[in-house]
Amino acid sequence: MNVLVIVNDQPYGSERPYNALRLAGALSKRAGVDVRVFLMGDAVACAVAGQKLAEGHYHLDRMLKPLVRRGEIACCGTCLEARGLRDEQLIDGARRSTLEELTDWTLWSQQTLTF
């Protein structure tokens, strides 16, 4: 099964990105499930490497790393530019992408989840 997870919310303003990545991680561990994550809007900041947070707080950049090994992580290029984020700031394996690729991924997907 092909699953696409689209995340829109800012990394730490709500728990939506956290829950989206938890679910994507659990799905990616299942046999026969291919998972791709597309970060849009404020969610592109989830992929910024080296986030510094209070002790005990979840780190979304760290949550993405296993997903890179088991699937694909793409960030909306327009959204990165609007927020002044550069490719070098992203975690290894996360990459700049386009709406065209998101369109392809949507057609590839058998299940699309949006957070």
DRENPA-3360 file (N, C-alpha, C; in nm, 2 decimals, always signed):
BEGIN
1 = MNVLVIVN = +0.08/-0.12/+0.00/+0.00/+0.00/+0.00/+0.09/+0.12/+0.00 ~ +0.05/+0.22/-0.08/+0.12/+0.35/-0.09/+0.05/+0.46/-0.01 ~ +0.12/+0.52/+0.09/+0.05/+0.62/+0.17/+0.13/+0.75/+0.16 ~ +0.06/+0.86/+0.14/+0.11/+0.99/+0.14/+0.06/+1.07/+0.26 ~ +0.15/+1.13/+0.33/+0.12/+1.21/+0.45/+0.16/+1.35/+0.42 ~ +0.06/+1.44/+0.42/+0.08/+1.58/+0.39/+0.07/+1.66/+0.52 ~ +0.17/+1.73/+0.56/+0.17/+1.81/+0.68/+0.18/+1.96/+0.65 ~ +0.09/+2.03/+0.71/+0.08/+2.18/+0.69/+0.11/+2.27/+0.80;
9 = DQPYGSER = +0.09/+2.22/+0.93/+0.10/+2.31/+1.04/+0.24/+2.33/+1.09 ~ +0.26/+2.44/+1.16/+0.39/+2.48/+1.21/+0.44/+2.37/+1.31 ~ +0.57/+2.35/+1.32/+0.62/+2.24/+1.40/+0.57/+2.23/+1.54 ~ +0.57/+2.34/+1.61/+0.54/+2.33/+1.76/+0.42/+2.42/+1.80 ~ +0.34/+2.46/+1.71/+0.23/+2.54/+1.74/+0.11/+2.46/+1.78 ~ +0.11/+2.33/+1.73/+0.00/+2.24/+1.75/+0.07/+2.10/+1.76 ~ -0.01/+2.00/+1.79/+0.05/+1.86/+1.79/+0.02/+1.79/+1.66 ~ -0.04/+1.86/+1.56/-0.06/+1.79/+1.43/+0.06/+1.74/+1.37;
17 = PYNALRLA = +0.17/+1.82/+1.35/+0.29/+1.76/+1.29/+0.35/+1.64/+1.37 ~ +0.34/+1.65/+1.50/+0.39/+1.55/+1.59/+0.31/+1.42/+1.56 ~ +0.18/+1.43/+1.56/+0.10/+1.31/+1.54/+0.11/+1.26/+1.40 ~ +0.12/+1.35/+1.30/+0.14/+1.31/+1.16/+0.27/+1.22/+1.15 ~ +0.38/+1.27/+1.21/+0.50/+1.20/+1.20/+0.50/+1.07/+1.28 ~ +0.43/+1.07/+1.39/+0.42/+0.94/+1.47/+0.34/+0.84/+1.38 ~ +0.23/+0.88/+1.32/+0.16/+0.79/+1.24/+0.24/+0.74/+1.12 ~ +0.31/+0.84/+1.05/+0.39/+0.80/+0.94/+0.50/+0.70/+0.98;
25 = GALSKRAG = +0.56/+0.72/+1.09/+0.66/+0.63/+1.14/+0.61/+0.49/+1.17 ~ +0.49/+0.48/+1.23/+0.43/+0.35/+1.25/+0.39/+0.28/+1.12 ~ +0.34/+0.36/+1.03/+0.30/+0.30/+0.90/+0.42/+0.25/+0.83 ~ +0.53/+0.32/+0.83/+0.65/+0.29/+0.76/+0.72/+0.16/+0.81 ~ +0.68/+0.12/+0.93/+0.73/-0.01/+0.99/+0.66/-0.13/+0.94 ~ +0.54/-0.11/+0.88/+0.46/-0.22/+0.84/+0.51/-0.28/+0.71 ~ +0.50/-0.41/+0.70/+0.54/-0.47/+0.57/+0.45/-0.44/+0.46 ~ +0.50/-0.41/+0.35/+0.42/-0.38/+0.23/+0.36/-0.24/+0.23;
33 = VDVRVFLM = +0.41/-0.15/+0.32/+0.36/-0.01/+0.32/+0.47/+0.08/+0.28 ~ +0.45/+0.16/+0.18/+0.55/+0.26/+0.14/+0.49/+0.40/+0.18 ~ +0.57/+0.48/+0.25/+0.52/+0.60/+0.30/+0.61/+0.72/+0.25 ~ +0.54/+0.82/+0.20/+0.61/+0.95/+0.16/+0.55/+1.06/+0.24 ~ +0.63/+1.15/+0.29/+0.58/+1.27/+0.37/+0.62/+1.40/+0.29 ~ +0.51/+1.48/+0.27/+0.53/+1.61/+0.20/+0.50/+1.72/+0.30 ~ +0.60/+1.81/+0.33/+0.58/+1.92/+0.42/+0.55/+2.04/+0.34 ~ +0.44/+2.11/+0.38/+0.40/+2.23/+0.31/+0.38/+2.34/+0.42;
41 = GDAVACAV = +0.37/+2.47/+0.37/+0.34/+2.58/+0.46/+0.44/+2.58/+0.57 ~ +0.39/+2.61/+0.69/+0.48/+2.62/+0.80/+0.55/+2.49/+0.84 ~ +0.49/+2.38/+0.80/+0.55/+2.25/+0.83/+0.68/+2.22/+0.77 ~ +0.73/+2.30/+0.67/+0.86/+2.28/+0.62/+0.97/+2.30/+0.73 ~ +0.94/+2.38/+0.83/+1.03/+2.40/+0.94/+1.05/+2.27/+1.03 ~ +0.97/+2.17/+1.01/+0.99/+2.04/+1.08/+1.12/+1.98/+1.04 ~ +1.16/+2.01/+0.91/+1.28/+1.94/+0.86/+1.41/+2.02/+0.88 ~ +1.40/+2.13/+0.95/+1.52/+2.21/+0.98/+1.61/+2.13/+1.08;
49 = AGQKLAEG = +1.73/+2.11/+1.05/+1.82/+2.03/+1.13/+1.87/+2.11/+1.26 ~ +1.90/+2.03/+1.36/+1.96/+2.09/+1.48/+1.86/+2.18/+1.56 ~ +1.74/+2.14/+1.57/+1.64/+2.22/+1.65/+1.68/+2.21/+1.80 ~ +1.67/+2.33/+1.86/+1.71/+2.33/+2.01/+1.58/+2.36/+2.08 ~ +1.54/+2.26/+2.16/+1.42/+2.27/+2.24/+1.44/+2.23/+2.38 ~ +1.34/+2.27/+2.47/+1.35/+2.24/+2.61/+1.37/+2.09/+2.63 ~ +1.43/+2.05/+2.74/+1.45/+1.91/+2.77/+1.31/+1.84/+2.79 ~ +1.30/+1.72/+2.73/+1.18/+1.65/+2.74/+1.08/+1.68/+2.63;
57 = HYHLDRML = +1.11/+1.78/+2.54/+1.02/+1.81/+2.43/+1.06/+1.73/+2.31 ~ +0.96/+1.69/+2.24/+0.98/+1.61/+2.12/+1.05/+1.69/+2.01 ~ +1.14/+1.63/+1.93/+1.22/+1.69/+1.82/+1.17/+1.64/+1.69 ~ +1.10/+1.72/+1.62/+1.04/+1.67/+1.49/+1.15/+1.64/+1.39 ~ +1.26/+1.72/+1.39/+1.37/+1.69/+1.30/+1.42/+1.55/+1.32 ~ +1.43/+1.50/+1.45/+1.48/+1.37/+1.48/+1.37/+1.26/+1.44 ~ +1.25/+1.30/+1.45/+1.14/+1.20/+1.42/+1.14/+1.18/+1.26 ~ +1.19/+1.27/+1.19/+1.19/+1.26/+1.04/+1.30/+1.16/+1.00;
65 = KPLVRRGE = +1.41/+1.15/+1.07/+1.53/+1.08/+1.03/+1.50/+0.93/+1.00 ~ +1.42/+0.86/+1.08/+1.39/+0.72/+1.04/+1.30/+0.71/+0.92 ~ +1.22/+0.81/+0.90/+1.13/+0.82/+0.78/+1.21/+0.84/+0.65 ~ +1.32/+0.90/+0.66/+1.41/+0.92/+0.55/+1.47/+0.79/+0.51 ~ +1.50/+0.70/+0.60/+1.56/+0.57/+0.58/+1.45/+0.48/+0.52 ~ +1.33/+0.49/+0.55/+1.22/+0.40/+0.51/+1.13/+0.45/+0.40 ~ +1.14/+0.58/+0.37/+1.05/+0.64/+0.27/+1.12/+0.77/+0.21 ~ +1.03/+0.87/+0.19/+1.08/+0.99/+0.13/+1.02/+1.11/+0.20;
73 = IACCGTCL = +1.10/+1.22/+0.22/+1.06/+1.34/+0.28/+1.09/+1.45/+0.18 ~ +0.98/+1.52/+0.15/+1.00/+1.64/+0.05/+0.94/+1.76/+0.12 ~ +1.00/+1.87/+0.09/+0.95/+2.00/+0.14/+0.92/+2.09/+0.02 ~ +0.80/+2.16/+0.03/+0.76/+2.25/-0.07/+0.86/+2.36/-0.09 ~ +0.92/+2.38/-0.21/+1.02/+2.48/-0.24/+0.97/+2.62/-0.22 ~ +0.85/+2.64/-0.27/+0.79/+2.78/-0.25/+0.78/+2.81/-0.10 ~ +0.73/+2.72/-0.02/+0.72/+2.74/+0.12/+0.85/+2.76/+0.19 ~ +0.95/+2.69/+0.15/+1.09/+2.71/+0.20/+1.13/+2.85/+0.17;
81 = EARGLRDE = +1.12/+2.90/+0.05/+1.16/+3.03/+0.01/+1.08/+3.14/+0.09 ~ +0.95/+3.12/+0.10/+0.87/+3.22/+0.17/+0.92/+3.24/+0.32 ~ +0.98/+3.13/+0.37/+1.02/+3.14/+0.51/+1.17/+3.16/+0.53 ~ +1.24/+3.19/+0.41/+1.38/+3.21/+0.42/+1.47/+3.09/+0.45 ~ +1.42/+2.97/+0.43/+1.49/+2.85/+0.46/+1.57/+2.80/+0.34 ~ +1.69/+2.76/+0.36/+1.78/+2.71/+0.25/+1.79/+2.56/+0.26 ~ +1.82/+2.50/+0.15/+1.84/+2.35/+0.14/+1.94/+2.30/+0.25 ~ +2.05/+2.38/+0.27/+2.15/+2.34/+0.36/+2.10/+2.33/+0.51;
89 = QLIDGARR = +1.99/+2.39/+0.53/+1.94/+2.39/+0.67/+1.85/+2.26/+0.70 ~ +1.82/+2.19/+0.60/+1.73/+2.07/+0.61/+1.81/+1.95/+0.66 ~ +1.75/+1.86/+0.73/+1.81/+1.74/+0.77/+1.85/+1.66/+0.65 ~ +1.95/+1.57/+0.67/+2.00/+1.49/+0.56/+1.88/+1.40/+0.51 ~ +1.86/+1.40/+0.38/+1.75/+1.31/+0.33/+1.63/+1.39/+0.30 ~ +1.60/+1.50/+0.37/+1.49/+1.58/+0.33/+1.53/+1.67/+0.22 ~ +1.44/+1.70/+0.12/+1.48/+1.78/+0.01/+1.37/+1.87/-0.04 ~ +1.42/+1.97/-0.11/+1.33/+2.07/-0.18/+1.25/+2.00/-0.29;
97 = STLEELTD = +1.12/+2.03/-0.30/+1.03/+1.97/-0.40/+0.94/+2.07/-0.46 ~ +0.85/+2.02/-0.54/+0.75/+2.11/-0.61/+0.61/+2.06/-0.60 ~ +0.52/+2.15/-0.64/+0.38/+2.11/-0.64/+0.36/+2.00/-0.75 ~ +0.44/+2.00/-0.85/+0.43/+1.90/-0.95/+0.46/+1.76/-0.90 ~ +0.57/+1.75/-0.81/+0.60/+1.63/-0.75/+0.49/+1.58/-0.65 ~ +0.43/+1.68/-0.58/+0.32/+1.65/-0.49/+0.21/+1.59/-0.57 ~ +0.18/+1.65/-0.68/+0.08/+1.59/-0.77/+0.11/+1.45/-0.81 ~ +0.23/+1.42/-0.85/+0.27/+1.29/-0.88/+0.25/+1.19/-0.76;
105 = WTLWSQQT = +0.29/+1.24/-0.65/+0.28/+1.15/-0.53/+0.13/+1.13/-0.49 ~ +0.05/+1.23/-0.51/-0.09/+1.21/-0.48/-0.15/+1.10/-0.58 ~ -0.11/+1.10/-0.70/-0.16/+1.00/-0.80/-0.10/+0.86/-0.76 ~ +0.02/+0.86/-0.71/+0.09/+0.74/-0.67/+0.02/+0.67/-0.55 ~ -0.03/+0.76/-0.46/-0.08/+0.72/-0.33/-0.22/+0.65/-0.34 ~ -0.23/+0.54/-0.26/-0.36/+0.48/-0.24/-0.44/+0.53/-0.12 ~ -0.36/+0.60/-0.04/-0.42/+0.66/+0.08/-0.35/+0.79/+0.11 ~ -0.42/+0.90/+0.11/-0.36/+1.03/+0.14/-0.41/+1.08/+0.27;
113 = LTF = -0.32/+1.12/+0.37/-0.36/+1.17/+0.50/-0.31/+1.31/+0.51 ~ -0.39/+1.40/+0.55/-0.35/+1.54/+0.56/-0.37/+1.59/+0.70 ~ -0.26/+1.65/+0.75/-0.26/+1.71/+0.89/-0.23/+1.86/+0.88;
% end
